[in-house]
Amino acid sequence: MIIGKNPSGCKVIFHSGTEGVSGRHCSVSYDETTSEFVVTDMRSQAGTFLMDGRRLKPNVPYRLKAGEGFYLGNPGNTFYVEMR
């Protein structure tokens, strides 16, 4: 799924005035073979970050386990991944 401000193609859509979020900011998928989530920054302007503050490199997939999180631009835009 794609997260961003652009309603065309994004599944999770932020309001157009949200600071730190690009039109097509990042993608999130689930790898059933490893039971991990995969977060990839899509060349966003303000960046996608792991909870420890490390910025993801554009177009490089990062793996997260259930319960881990990431944020877009600033910690006010935080997501946690989990399975239900």
Secondary structure by P-SEA (a helix, b strand, c coil): cccccccccccccccccccccccccbbbbbcccccbbbbbcccccccccccccccccccbbbbbccccccccccccbbbbbbcc
